[in-house]
């Protein structure tokens, strides 16, 4: 290429100002950014306006109507909160709703419910990762770990191996998906030891039973999986044995 | 809140071209530059909304953009390596006048710029393309003004070498 004086080079550099994003993209992005935040805050702001500023005649003239409206708004806020993820201001409301439903879950279904909650936290985490909401990542990982610990604690009360396997499988698949998005969530020791205990109990139980040759082979594989720490695989095979044996 | 939105809308209009360009020189891809640029302004808006005030929006946005570009390159698994040689200045489908730029001197300078050391590239873009003054750059880089002048001189020399020697 031809030689340039410094002045010519600077002049050419200034021509690089021609590089600009397309107008359509600029306008679209502006709407996206300034509209995005608005949608999540609008419900709160509307509620606050009504309560704090006392705007609207309903509060001054029709208290019963105002009360009903307040209830509707409250339900709306709780409903809106269901789309929130850890790290959002409305997530606390979502957790309150979830805790409320726990009260109606029987003790023997508690473990399944807790595993389902852990699954929901992983869904939140996946959503955050896909939308690249970096600020929500740490709270979401913490929420997930907390929910897994809780699920691990209640695993021993779970009566059906089938339900454990189903929920654990879902968790593992989602964990894999999240890892493929480049997010490291770490291992849960509590979950590992809880599953190990369940596998151990089931192995002992199966050893007492009369098994066919094929079933003995599967049991041997279960033991190998147990030794290798592959507890969910071991549980799947246990499930197979139990189903064949019944 | 509406006031905040209006203020930030103005900040957006003032800096969108500069921030986009700054990222584009670093990543060499229109698509990635758009993604990182929109993320830069989204974060800027969230932060602005929380703090209500940002002393130097320009420096603040450049800093977010720099961090995002660094994060982008750290995520190796998800990074698509795009050779700058194959990237056009604008969408080639837009018009003939713009397409003509692709083979021009300007494009060669852009390629040489992409090849510069990160800190040299930044300082050249800021000063010569985006018209930032030496004191403004010194403040952003937390360096003295004479140090920035020296750095700018070396950066331009390095760019000249790259342009002339290919």
Interface residues (C-beta under 8 A of the other chain):
Chain A: X1 X3 X4 X6 X9 X10 X12 X13 X14 X15 X16 X17 X18 X19 X20 X21 X22 X25 X26 X29 X30 X32 X33 X34 X36 X37 X38 X41 X45 X132 X135 X182
Chain B: X1 X5 X8 X9 X12 X13 X16 X17 X20 X21 X24 X33 X34 X37 X38 X39 X41 X42 X45 X46 X49 X75 X77 X78 X89 X90 X91 X94 X101 X105 X106 X108 X109 X110 X113 X124 X125 X128 X129 X130 X156 X159 X160 X163 X164 X166
